[in-house]
Structures are given as structure tokens and as C-alpha cells.
Amino acid sequence: MLRVFVYGTLLTGETNHHVVSPYLLSVRPGAVRGKLYDAGEYPALVLSGPEIRETVLGEWLVVTEEGLAAMDQLEEYYGAGCSNDYERVWIRDNREEELEGWVYVWTDSRGCSCIPSGSWRAHREIEA
């Protein structure tokens, strides 16, 4: 069993949740420190240093190894040191320190606009 923090299209009820749902063992809300950016059809998380206080809202998914592999494929993560779209890194929840696991991140904003709310769902409601 593996824990992964998701914050965009892999969230429960969102467009890519079907990718992970066959491998899903549990879900619980979560939040991490970072900045969320709008990449069009999906968001991207950029982790922040201790000086940044923004919070990104999402869910902690517990999945099987097959679920992590399915997410790796969706996020175009091929392994450490490879040319990846997203990097997969270890992170702790911002509110519940015992929650930790993998998250997919960008290393910078790539010129995308910030989502000030830190919530992909709230952002999509505003855009609609």
C-alpha cells in the first residue's frame, strides 16, 4: 500500500480519477505547503520553502503498487533522473504530520498563472 497526495484531476469525482479508482484502498482530505498553478486542463504543484505559507488542498489516496504505476504513466513520470513532465517526491501533510507520501510536482511554474485559493475544485467553480 502506498500513499499519494493528489490535488487536481485525480481527485475523487474529477476527470482522471478513473485512472486510479480501480487501485484505490482509501481516501482522506489533506493539505500541503506549496503553490498551485493553472496549466489549462490540469493544475501543477510547485513546492515552496519555509518562507512560503500557501496551502494546497487535496486528498491522500492509499493505492496499490499498480495504482502508483498508473499514476506514473498519467503524470509522465519515468523515474528519477529521467526526462519527466512531473517529478514524484516525498511530502508531509501540512496539518497532520503523520500523513506522508508521494506527490507529483513541477520544479517551477513554467509561466502558468497561480491559483490563489490553492484548490483546483474552487478554481474550476470560479472559472465556470
MARVONU-233092 format. One line per field, with one value per residue: residue number from 1; residue in one letter; x, y, z of N, C-alpha, C, O in turn. Coordinates in pm, whole numbers. Example, Ala and Ser with C-alpha at 12.3 -4.5 7.8 and 13.67 -1.06 7.14 Angstrom:
residues 2
num: [1,2] $
residuo: [A,S] $
nX: [1319,1285] $
nY: [-569,-225] $
nZ: [780,708] $
caX: [1230,1367] $
caY: [-450,-106] $
caZ: [780,714] $
cX: [1320,1290] $
cY: [-330,3] $
cZ: [780,787] $
oX: [1424,1341] $
oY: [-332,114] $
oZ: [846,804] $
//
This chain:
residues 128
num: [1,2,3,4,5,6,7,8,9,10,11,12,13,14,15,16,17,18,19,20,21,22,23,24,25,26,27,28,29,30,31,32,33,34,35,36,37,38,39,40,41,42,43,44,45,46,47,48,49,50,51,52,53,54,55,56,57,58,59,60,61,62,63,64,65,66,67,68,69,70,71,72,73,74,75,76,77,78,79,80,81,82,83,84,85,86,87,88,89,90,91,92,93,94,95,96,97,98,99,100,101,102,103,104,105,106,107,108,109,110,111,112,113,114,115,116,117,118,119,120,121,122,123,124,125,126,127,128] $
residuo: [M,L,R,V,F,V,Y,G,T,L,L,T,G,E,T,N,H,H,V,V,S,P,Y,L,L,S,V,R,P,G,A,V,R,G,K,L,Y,D,A,G,E,Y,P,A,L,V,L,S,G,P,E,I,R,E,T,V,L,G,E,W,L,V,V,T,E,E,G,L,A,A,M,D,Q,L,E,E,Y,Y,G,A,G,C,S,N,D,Y,E,R,V,W,I,R,D,N,R,E,E,E,L,E,G,W,V,Y,V,W,T,D,S,R,G,C,S,C,I,P,S,G,S,W,R,A,H,R,E,I,E,A] $
nX: [83,49,83,-45,-51,-299,-418,-558,-680,-692,-836,-1114,-1401,-1315,-1183,-974,-987,-1070,-846,-703,-895,-957,-757,-769,-760,-820,-934,-862,-904,-659,-377,-109,199,270,252,-14,-68,-228,-249,-408,-592,-542,-394,-78,155,388,640,708,942,1029,964,736,388,159,-115,-207,-491,-616,-635,-542,-457,-470,-315,-261,47,14,-164,-3,176,0,-65,191,228,19,105,338,580,883,1085,1348,1588,1523,1377,1116,770,629,779,819,790,861,646,506,193,46,-105,-157,84,151,65,204,362,383,393,312,499,590,899,909,695,655,562,289,-30,-92,-298,-475,-641,-553,-691,-798,-1060,-1219,-1115,-1192,-1469,-1492,-1398,-1597] $
nY: [-118,220,570,863,1206,1392,1660,1763,1665,1398,1384,1266,1219,1386,1445,1257,1066,807,672,593,483,196,89,193,217,370,704,1030,1367,1628,1855,2043,2229,2472,2601,2633,2595,2694,2495,2481,2235,2099,2116,2221,2155,2340,2303,2477,2675,2720,2985,3039,3041,2940,2715,2409,2237,1902,1547,1256,958,612,358,66,-87,-108,98,323,294,337,604,716,678,840,1092,1120,1034,888,795,854,1093,1077,1223,1379,1483,1556,1551,1298,1319,1290,1387,1566,1604,1922,1975,1746,1578,1306,1208,1122,1089,1018,1274,1446,1685,2003,2165,2437,2719,2730,2947,2955,3069,3152,2976,3122,3035,2782,2556,2328,2248,2465,2668,2583,2609,2886,2958,2856] $
nZ: [0,-82,-23,-171,-242,-396,-604,-814,-1121,-1050,-820,-623,-814,-1018,-1356,-1421,-1226,-1267,-1353,-1128,-959,-974,-817,-571,-221,5,97,210,326,271,302,170,182,-57,-396,-623,-969,-1274,-1543,-1760,-1864,-1636,-1305,-1158,-904,-722,-502,-201,-14,337,377,235,269,155,110,-34,-123,-112,-161,21,-114,-70,-233,-441,-561,-835,-879,-826,-1037,-1253,-1209,-1237,-1511,-1618,-1528,-1661,-1547,-1540,-1385,-1143,-1239,-1506,-1806,-1712,-1706,-1472,-1149,-901,-563,-209,55,336,506,561,783,934,1062,1064,825,526,207,-147,-403,-704,-874,-1022,-1097,-1126,-1210,-1484,-1623,-1592,-1460,-1118,-883,-657,-446,-383,-434,-666,-728,-629,-789,-1046,-1020,-1001,-1252,-1415] $
caX: [0,125,3,-15,-131,-346,-470,-618,-771,-701,-925,-1242,-1501,-1256,-1176,-881,-997,-1088,-714,-659,-1005,-953,-648,-786,-793,-884,-920,-889,-863,-526,-326,37,252,317,171,-85,-68,-325,-185,-514,-682,-500,-306,55,200,529,665,767,1031,968,916,607,285,41,-160,-276,-586,-631,-671,-444,-508,-391,-331,-171,160,-39,-221,107,226,-97,-47,319,206,-60,183,461,694,953,1184,1446,1694,1471,1310,978,685,619,866,747,871,801,598,422,74,68,-186,-146,222,166,33,312,362,428,316,368,523,677,1007,878,560,656,490,144,-82,-113,-434,-458,-718,-487,-788,-836,-1206,-1268,-1071,-1277,-1601,-1481,-1381,-1720] $
caY: [0,343,691,967,1327,1442,1795,1809,1578,1265,1392,1195,1288,1467,1381,1144,978,669,611,536,424,50,53,279,149,468,846,1126,1502,1670,1985,2052,2363,2490,2689,2562,2671,2652,2455,2462,2124,2037,2204,2173,2198,2372,2304,2602,2670,2757,3124,3042,2991,2895,2578,2346,2139,1784,1422,1149,831,492,278,-46,-55,-90,232,418,280,402,748,750,685,959,1212,1112,1018,768,755,955,1120,1072,1343,1365,1602,1581,1474,1238,1343,1257,1509,1551,1688,2050,1984,1621,1539,1162,1179,1150,1002,1073,1378,1484,1829,2070,2235,2580,2746,2722,3063,2941,3160,3095,2956,3177,2960,2656,2448,2307,2247,2602,2741,2543,2668,3028,2966,2811] $
caZ: [0,-98,-6,-270,-231,-526,-588,-939,-1197,-987,-704,-632,-895,-1125,-1488,-1430,-1109,-1316,-1370,-1001,-881,-957,-727,-454,-97,94,64,318,288,313,258,170,158,-194,-481,-729,-1094,-1374,-1668,-1859,-1831,-1510,-1227,-1121,-772,-704,-359,-156,101,464,375,166,360,82,131,-146,-73,-195,-94,34,-163,-45,-354,-461,-648,-971,-881,-839,-1175,-1341,-1191,-1300,-1655,-1645,-1498,-1741,-1459,-1586,-1286,-1102,-1336,-1643,-1853,-1667,-1704,-1328,-1062,-788,-444,-80,121,456,513,628,905,1009,1034,1043,686,433,91,-274,-472,-833,-872,-1116,-1026,-1134,-1260,-1631,-1674,-1570,-1357,-985,-835,-522,-345,-352,-455,-805,-737,-613,-908,-1158,-997,-1034,-1398,-1485] $
cX: [88,32,52,-107,-168,-420,-543,-711,-780,-788,-1053,-1342,-1446,-1225,-1082,-886,-1011,-954,-672,-769,-1001,-851,-658,-832,-858,-852,-943,-839,-723,-491,-174,77,308,230,112,-92,-165,-252,-289,-611,-651,-413,-168,91,350,550,737,859,959,915,780,502,159,12,-235,-363,-597,-675,-550,-511,-414,-422,-235,-53,115,-102,-114,163,131,-86,84,301,127,24,315,585,759,1061,1280,1554,1649,1410,1161,900,670,728,780,838,791,764,517,302,106,-2,-174,-12,241,132,152,306,413,337,388,379,600,786,991,743,545,573,340,99,-112,-263,-432,-530,-646,-576,-828,-987,-1264,-1233,-1160,-1417,-1600,-1473,-1510,-1821] $
cY: [125,463,797,1086,1373,1573,1846,1707,1436,1265,1312,1280,1371,1380,1261,1050,831,596,537,459,271,3,123,200,242,609,927,1263,1534,1806,1982,2197,2368,2590,2606,2653,2608,2623,2427,2356,2059,2138,2141,2234,2225,2383,2431,2579,2717,2900,3138,2976,2942,2748,2531,2235,2021,1665,1331,1020,721,397,160,-1,-33,48,339,413,348,554,795,768,811,1086,1218,1117,884,720,868,970,1114,1207,1327,1494,1648,1499,1414,1248,1309,1386,1472,1646,1813,2058,1861,1556,1390,1121,1218,1050,1075,1185,1407,1635,1874,2138,2386,2597,2733,2835,3056,3035,3082,3080,2999,3098,2834,2535,2441,2311,2388,2686,2708,2600,2816,3047,2936,2921] $
cZ: [0,-83,-105,-246,-372,-504,-712,-1000,-1143,-861,-729,-712,-1009,-1248,-1498,-1311,-1150,-1334,-1244,-928,-872,-853,-592,-332,4,48,191,276,338,258,267,145,17,-267,-593,-851,-1193,-1505,-1776,-1815,-1697,-1434,-1209,-986,-777,-554,-320,-38,226,467,309,256,288,111,9,-88,-168,-114,-87,-11,-117,-161,-352,-547,-792,-986,-897,-981,-1274,-1330,-1252,-1451,-1692,-1631,-1575,-1653,-1493,-1491,-1255,-1208,-1481,-1680,-1826,-1686,-1559,-1259,-951,-667,-319,-8,245,446,597,764,994,976,1009,900,599,319,-31,-322,-603,-840,-995,-1035,-1032,-1202,-1411,-1694,-1659,-1458,-1229,-957,-688,-413,-300,-371,-602,-821,-726,-736,-1027,-1143,-1034,-1185,-1473,-1502] $
oX: [187,-83,173,-228,-80,-479,-585,-809,-867,-812,-1094,-1364,-1523,-1239,-1109,-800,-968,-949,-611,-739,-1040,-858,-568,-929,-943,-758,-1032,-744,-675,-564,-117,-1,384,145,179,-117,-183,-201,-260,-703,-726,-364,-146,61,428,485,815,854,841,830,714,526,62,103,-318,-315,-589,-743,-466,-611,-292,-537,-141,-52,171,-94,-132,195,177,-96,89,354,164,14,394,680,697,1121,1293,1604,1728,1394,1088,959,696,764,679,949,668,840,466,310,185,37,-180,3,336,167,194,251,478,220,511,282,665,767,1052,684,433,521,269,178,-152,-344,-393,-483,-674,-542,-885,-1038,-1349,-1315,-1199,-1480,-1696,-1532,-1530,-1928] $
oY: [133,459,818,1068,1391,1595,1962,1667,1360,1160,1293,1397,1423,1257,1171,963,741,473,430,377,218,-111,114,125,198,633,896,1273,1476,1865,1926,2276,2281,2655,2520,2773,2486,2714,2357,2383,1973,2234,2024,2350,2145,2463,2487,2475,2750,2933,3241,2869,2907,2668,2603,2149,2037,1678,1330,978,736,361,155,111,51,109,434,517,411,624,901,862,881,1177,1311,1191,779,615,964,871,1143,1295,1267,1603,1764,1390,1473,1194,1299,1482,1361,1752,1807,2137,1872,1489,1350,1010,1334,940,1178,1190,1395,1706,1795,2165,2458,2499,2726,2820,3143,3075,2966,3161,2920,3094,2782,2425,2536,2370,2426,2765,2798,2636,2867,3139,2986,2899] $
oZ: [72,-126,-121,-231,-457,-399,-715,-938,-1185,-803,-844,-681,-1090,-1244,-1577,-1296,-1078,-1331,-1252,-841,-767,-806,-509,-338,82,-28,269,199,435,179,361,93,-24,-207,-651,-840,-1197,-1570,-1873,-1737,-1651,-1492,-1240,-958,-829,-487,-397,29,221,550,327,311,354,134,-46,-14,-290,-12,-176,48,-124,-184,-273,-600,-863,-1093,-973,-1039,-1370,-1431,-1313,-1509,-1786,-1714,-1556,-1679,-1477,-1513,-1331,-1260,-1571,-1596,-1905,-1684,-1527,-1304,-912,-666,-323,-9,256,385,691,850,1116,874,942,857,598,334,-21,-286,-612,-815,-1063,-917,-952,-1247,-1461,-1804,-1709,-1374,-1231,-1002,-602,-299,-192,-330,-656,-916,-807,-782,-1101,-1243,-1092,-1241,-1584,-1559] $
//
